[in-house]
Amino acid sequence: MADVESSGNELDPKAIAALDTATAALAKRTGRIRGIQDLINAWKKNVAEFEQGYTVGLDDYTNDLGPRQSLAEVLDAASGQAREGASRGRQ
């Protein structure tokens, strides 16, 4: 089960299971093995870098948006309950 934290709003086990299933499907399709927690951590790291001032080029920036796109795909594929729980955590 994923170790997903969401700004003090914990996701319930069914939501986490749905996110894990959607993440596994994405990993199988793309050939990348990344769990939901890895995607969240990668995106948090990128956001922190963006907030401090991004110093590399546009190609690097678009590459660094990858975790955000992957998270969007996972949330699109997950059940309604998981999407709602994750959305509450982002607020």
Secondary structure, DSSP 4 states (H G I P E B T S, - for coil): ------TT-PPPHHHHHHHHHHHHHHHHHHS----HHHHHHHHHHHHHHHHH---S-HHHHHHHTHHHHHHHHHHHHS-HHHHHHHHHHH-
